[in-house]
Amino acid sequence: MLRTSSDRSGNVASADSTAPKRLVSLDAYRGAIMLLMASSGLGLAQVARQHPDSGLWQFIAHQTEHAAWAGFTLWDIIQPAFMFMVGVALPWSVARRIDRGETFGRLFFHALRRALVLVLLAVFLTSAWSRQTEWFFTNVLAQIGLGYPVVFLLAFTRPRIQWLAAFAILLACWLAFALYPLPAADFDWQSVGIPADWHYLTGFAAHWEKNANVAAAFDRWFLNLFPREKPFVFSGGGYQTLNFVPSIATMVFGLLAGQLLRSTLSIPRKLKHLVLFGVLGVVVGKAIAMAGLCPIVKRIWTPSWAIYSAGWVTLLLAAFVAVIEWRGWRRWAFPFVVAGLNPITLYCLWQLSGGFIRDNLRRHLGQHVFESLGSAYAPILERAAVLLVLWLVLLWMYRRKIFLRI
């Protein structure tokens, strides 16, 4: 059995038999995030358009859609939570393989293979409805795959090195954007997809403006190296390939949380650390934005966003650990655990079969089945029905112990 020296470092390479086994709360947390994603917001934003004068409905709509650029919504938390959980799960994954006697070389080869499969799967999903391969790398699976080998290597270092690496990456990203020249005064914003009524970032924050930043410039070169129907000019949503670099920090923060949870500390002490780090992340990320150093923009994973969102997802993780592991309340989490044990399956099914499920429900249950509560609320019933079918597929796999992993 391959073992490391005793766990002064706290890193995941240790296969200490005294470390806790896999936590139910981690699967439940991952499943909750995946089900939230697969719900497509339950169509609440569409329903809200039927109630333009309702402050409550407009708030709900805002929280179930991504922020247009700078800012933060509930919907924005899905991707960082997903990526954070990749890091959280890594200590258990590596320790399990070490216990089986796998060498570092074999472990690293598996990490590289997993990264490649994730990137290619992301390209496949992005291209599913296109006439040719769509070489884009902003899908969450591609972002994880591009950064995963780095996170894997950091898993074999001490926590201090991991902290330093995460913040060094964020500092390097900050410098790259800050040093990139601002557009000229006569710049044609419509040429990069910016509408006339856009709320532009001002002052120093303008270095992180949509489609006028260093990452956008990189994609105008990089993505045009691949065969395309027409040259790539800009991303409609402002998402960029280089987002994977700062998102490495997000996964490293998850790695640190996973190592903490896998340690022999008591549950209350683990929770204290998680809450402390979570609060610090929220406060520091917000402070960076308020100081004008860097806006909170999920679509280009700004350093302030990486820190701010890591704070929120850490607090959310702490809540799951407190309720499930500390208080012992587990039964309520069963639907989430079912989804959390097959996240890649759910993601692929959601991407590929959502429309197929919807159309077949209409075909067999009636074309107006989703209008039972009135046409205004049809999006809610439609999304909920599709989500239920997806979950039932996962339940069938769960009962037969079928868990698809990469």
C-alpha positions in Angstrom: 0.0 0.0 0.0 1.3 3.4 -0.9 1.3 5.8 2.1 2.7 9.2 2.8 4.3 10.4 5.9 2.0 11.2 8.7 -0.5 13.9 8.1 1.1 17.0 9.4 0.4 18.4 5.9 -3.2 17.4 5.8 -2.9 16.7 2.0 -4.9 14.1 0.2 -2.1 11.8 -0.5 -2.5 10.4 2.9 -4.4 7.2 3.1 -4.8 7.4 6.9 -7.3 4.7 7.9 -8.5 6.9 10.8 -9.8 9.5 8.3 -13.6 9.6 8.0 -15.4 7.6 5.3 -17.3 9.3 2.5 -19.8 11.8 3.9 -23.5 11.6 2.9 -23.6 15.4 3.1 -21.2 15.7 0.2 -23.4 13.6 -2.1 -26.5 15.4 -0.9 -24.9 18.8 -1.6 -23.7 17.8 -5.0 -27.2 16.4 -5.8 -29.0 19.5 -4.6 -26.8 21.7 -6.9 -27.3 19.3 -9.9 -31.1 19.2 -9.4 -31.2 23.0 -9.1 -29.4 23.2 -12.4 -31.6 20.5 -14.1 -34.7 22.3 -12.9 -33.9 25.1 -15.4 -35.2 27.5 -12.8 -38.6 25.8 -13.0 -39.4 28.4 -15.6 -40.0 31.0 -12.9 -38.4 33.8 -14.9 -40.8 33.1 -17.7 -43.8 33.2 -15.3 -42.5 36.4 -13.8 -42.9 38.1 -17.2 -46.7 37.6 -16.7 -46.5 39.7 -13.5 -44.4 42.8 -14.4 -45.8 44.8 -11.5 -45.0 42.3 -8.8 -41.9 43.0 -6.9 -41.8 39.4 -5.5 -42.0 37.8 -9.0 -39.3 40.2 -10.3 -37.0 39.2 -7.5 -37.7 35.5 -8.2 -37.0 36.1 -11.9 -33.7 37.8 -11.1 -32.5 35.0 -8.8 -33.3 32.3 -11.4 -31.3 33.9 -14.2 -27.6 34.7 -14.5 -26.6 38.3 -13.8 -26.2 40.1 -17.1 -22.7 41.0 -16.2 -21.5 42.4 -12.9 -23.4 41.2 -9.9 -24.6 38.0 -8.2 -27.7 35.8 -8.3 -28.7 32.4 -6.9 -28.4 31.0 -10.4 -24.8 32.1 -10.6 -23.9 29.9 -7.7 -24.5 26.6 -9.5 -21.3 26.5 -11.5 -18.9 27.5 -8.7 -20.6 25.0 -6.4 -20.2 22.2 -9.0 -16.5 23.1 -9.5 -15.9 23.5 -5.7 -17.3 20.0 -5.2 -14.7 18.6 -7.6 -12.1 19.8 -5.2 -14.0 18.6 -2.1 -14.3 15.0 -3.5 -10.6 14.8 -4.6 -9.2 13.8 -1.2 -11.5 10.7 -1.0 -10.9 9.8 -4.6 -7.1 9.9 -4.3 -7.0 8.2 -0.9 -9.2 5.4 -2.2 -6.9 4.7 -5.1 -3.8 4.9 -2.9 -5.4 2.3 -0.7 -5.7 0.0 -3.7 -1.9 0.3 -4.2 -1.9 2.6 -7.3 1.3 4.5 -7.9 1.5 8.3 -8.4 2.2 7.8 -12.1 -0.9 5.8 -12.5 -2.9 8.3 -10.5 -1.6 11.2 -12.6 -2.3 9.3 -15.9 -5.9 8.7 -14.7 -6.2 12.5 -13.9 -5.0 13.4 -17.4 -7.4 10.9 -19.0 -10.3 12.2 -16.9 -9.5 15.8 -17.9 -9.4 14.9 -21.6 -12.7 13.0 -21.4 -14.4 15.9 -19.7 -13.2 18.4 -22.3 -14.2 16.2 -25.2 -17.6 15.4 -23.6 -18.2 19.1 -23.2 -17.4 19.7 -26.9 -19.8 16.8 -27.8 -22.6 18.3 -25.7 -22.0 21.8 -27.1 -22.2 20.4 -30.6 -25.2 18.2 -30.1 -27.6 20.3 -32.1 -25.0 21.7 -34.6 -24.1 20.7 -38.1 -20.4 20.3 -37.2 -18.2 20.2 -34.2 -18.5 23.3 -32.1 -15.1 23.9 -30.5 -16.0 25.9 -27.5 -14.5 25.3 -24.0 -16.8 27.4 -21.7 -19.0 24.5 -20.8 -18.5 23.6 -17.1 -17.2 20.2 -17.9 -14.6 21.6 -20.2 -13.6 24.2 -17.6 -13.2 21.4 -15.0 -11.2 19.3 -17.4 -8.8 22.0 -18.4 -8.0 22.8 -14.7 -8.2 19.4 -13.2 -4.6 18.2 -13.7 -3.3 21.3 -11.8 -5.7 20.7 -8.9 -4.7 17.1 -8.8 -1.0 17.9 -8.5 -1.7 20.5 -5.8 -3.5 17.8 -3.9 -0.1 16.3 -3.1 1.2 19.5 -1.6 0.8 21.0 1.9 -2.3 23.3 2.5 0.0 26.3 2.7 1.2 25.7 -0.8 -2.4 25.2 -2.0 -3.5 28.5 -0.5 -0.5 30.3 -2.0 -1.1 28.7 -5.4 -4.8 29.6 -5.4 -4.1 33.3 -4.6 -1.1 33.4 -7.0 -3.4 32.3 -9.8 -6.0 34.9 -8.9 -3.3 37.6 -8.7 -1.9 36.6 -12.1 -5.4 36.7 -13.6 -6.0 40.1 -12.1 -2.8 41.5 -13.5 -3.5 40.1 -17.0 -6.8 41.9 -17.1 -5.6 45.1 -15.4 -2.6 45.5 -17.7 -4.6 44.8 -20.9 -5.3 48.2 -22.6 -8.8 49.7 -22.5 -10.7 50.1 -25.8 -10.2 53.4 -27.6 -12.8 56.1 -27.1 -14.2 55.5 -30.6 -14.4 51.7 -30.2 -17.3 50.0 -32.0 -19.0 48.2 -29.2 -21.7 46.7 -31.4 -18.9 44.8 -33.3 -18.4 42.7 -30.2 -22.1 42.2 -29.4 -22.6 45.0 -26.9 -26.1 46.5 -27.3 -26.7 50.2 -27.2 -28.5 50.1 -23.8 -25.6 48.3 -22.1 -24.6 49.4 -18.6 -20.9 49.9 -19.1 -18.4 49.4 -16.3 -16.5 52.6 -15.5 -13.1 53.5 -14.2 -10.6 50.8 -13.4 -13.4 48.2 -13.5 -13.7 48.8 -17.3 -10.7 46.4 -17.7 -13.3 43.6 -17.0 -15.9 44.8 -19.5 -17.7 42.3 -21.6 -15.9 41.1 -24.8 -13.3 43.9 -24.4 -10.8 42.2 -22.1 -7.7 40.0 -22.4 -9.6 36.7 -22.2 -11.9 37.8 -25.1 -8.9 38.8 -27.1 -7.4 35.4 -26.5 -10.5 33.6 -27.7 -10.6 35.6 -30.9 -7.2 34.1 -31.6 -7.5 30.7 -30.0 -11.0 29.6 -31.1 -10.2 30.5 -34.7 -7.5 27.9 -34.8 -10.3 25.3 -34.9 -12.4 24.6 -38.0 -15.6 26.7 -37.9 -18.5 27.6 -40.2 -17.6 31.3 -39.7 -14.8 33.1 -37.8 -15.3 33.5 -34.1 -15.7 37.2 -33.2 -17.3 37.3 -29.8 -19.2 35.3 -27.2 -22.8 36.3 -26.9 -22.8 35.7 -23.2 -19.3 37.0 -22.6 -18.0 33.6 -21.4 -14.3 32.9 -22.2 -12.0 29.8 -22.4 -9.5 31.3 -20.0 -12.1 31.3 -17.3 -10.7 27.9 -16.4 -7.6 29.5 -15.0 -9.2 31.4 -12.1 -11.7 28.6 -11.6 -8.7 26.4 -10.7 -8.7 28.5 -7.5 -12.3 27.6 -6.9 -11.5 23.9 -7.1 -8.4 24.4 -4.9 -10.7 26.0 -2.3 -12.9 22.9 -2.5 -9.8 20.7 -2.1 -8.9 22.5 1.1 -12.4 22.1 2.4 -12.4 18.4 1.4 -9.1 17.9 3.3 -10.6 19.6 6.3 -13.7 17.3 6.2 -11.5 14.3 5.8 -9.3 15.2 8.8 -9.9 13.7 12.3 -11.2 16.9 13.8 -14.6 16.8 15.4 -17.6 17.8 13.3 -18.2 21.0 15.4 -14.6 22.1 14.8 -14.8 21.4 11.1 -18.0 23.4 10.9 -16.3 26.4 12.7 -13.5 26.4 10.1 -16.0 26.1 7.2 -18.2 28.9 8.5 -15.1 31.1 9.2 -13.7 30.6 5.7 -17.1 31.0 4.1 -17.7 34.4 5.8 -14.2 35.6 5.0 -14.7 34.7 1.4 -17.9 36.6 1.1 -16.5 39.6 2.9 -13.2 39.7 1.1 -14.7 39.2 -2.3 -17.2 41.9 -1.8 -14.6 44.2 -0.3 -12.4 43.8 -3.4 -15.3 44.8 -5.6 -16.4 47.7 -3.5 -12.8 49.0 -3.4 -13.0 49.2 -7.2 -10.1 46.8 -7.6 -12.1 44.2 -9.6 -15.9 43.7 -10.2 -17.8 40.6 -9.3 -18.4 39.0 -12.7 -19.3 35.3 -12.9 -19.1 35.2 -16.7 -15.4 35.8 -16.8 -14.7 34.4 -13.3 -13.0 37.5 -12.0 -10.8 37.0 -8.9 -13.3 38.8 -6.7 -16.0 36.5 -8.0 -13.8 33.4 -7.3 -13.3 34.5 -3.7 -16.9 35.7 -3.1 -18.6 32.7 -4.7 -16.2 30.3 -2.8 -17.4 31.9 0.4 -21.1 31.3 -0.4 -20.6 27.7 -1.5 -18.5 27.0 1.6 -21.3 28.2 3.8 -23.7 26.1 1.8 -21.5 23.1 2.3 -21.3 23.8 6.0 -25.1 23.9 6.2 -25.3 20.4 4.6 -22.6 19.0 6.9 -24.3 20.5 10.0 -27.7 19.1 9.2 -26.7 15.7 7.9 -23.5 14.8 9.7 -23.7 16.8 13.0 -27.5 16.7 13.6 -27.9 13.3 11.9 -31.0 14.3 9.9 -30.5 12.3 6.7 -33.8 11.0 5.4 -34.8 14.3 3.9 -31.7 14.3 1.8 -32.4 11.0 -0.1 -33.6 12.7 -3.3 -30.4 14.8 -3.4 -28.2 11.8 -2.7 -29.7 9.9 -5.6 -28.7 12.8 -7.9 -25.4 13.4 -6.2 -24.1 9.9 -6.9 -24.7 10.2 -10.7 -23.9 13.9 -11.4 -22.4 13.4 -14.9 -25.3 11.2 -15.9 -27.8 13.9 -14.8 -25.9 16.6 -16.6 -25.7 14.7 -19.9 -29.4 13.6 -19.7 -30.4 17.2 -19.0 -28.4 18.5 -21.9 -29.5 15.9 -24.4 -33.0 14.7 -23.5 -34.9 17.5 -21.9 -36.8 18.4 -25.1 -37.4 14.7 -25.9 -39.0 14.1 -22.4 -41.1 17.2 -22.7 -42.4 16.3 -26.1 -43.2 12.8 -25.2 -45.1 13.9 -22.0 -47.2 16.1 -24.2 -47.7 13.3 -26.8 -48.9 10.7 -24.3 -50.6 12.9 -21.6 -52.1 15.6 -23.9 -50.8 18.6 -25.6 -52.1 20.9 -22.9 -51.0 18.8 -19.9 -48.7 21.5 -18.6 -51.5 24.1 -18.7 -53.5 22.5 -15.9 -52.9 25.6 -13.7 -53.3 28.0 -16.6 -51.1 28.9 -19.5 -49.2 31.4 -17.4 -47.9 28.7 -15.1 -47.2 26.1 -17.7 -43.4 26.6 -17.6 -43.4 25.5 -14.0 -45.2 22.3 -14.6 -43.2 21.5 -17.7 -39.8 22.0 -16.0 -41.0 20.1 -12.9 -42.3 17.2 -14.9 -39.0 16.9 -16.9 -37.0 17.1 -13.7 -39.1 14.3 -12.1 -38.5 12.0 -15.1 -34.8 12.7 -15.0 -34.7 11.9 -11.3 -36.7 8.7 -11.7 -34.0 7.6 -14.2 -31.4 8.3 -11.6 -33.5 6.4 -9.0 -33.6 3.4 -11.2 -29.8 3.5 -11.6 -29.4 4.0 -7.9 -31.4 0.9 -6.9 -29.4 -1.1 -9.4 -26.1 0.4 -8.1 -25.2 1.8 -11.5 -23.0 4.8 -11.0 -21.4 6.3 -14.1 -18.0 8.0 -13.4 -15.2 9.4 -15.5 
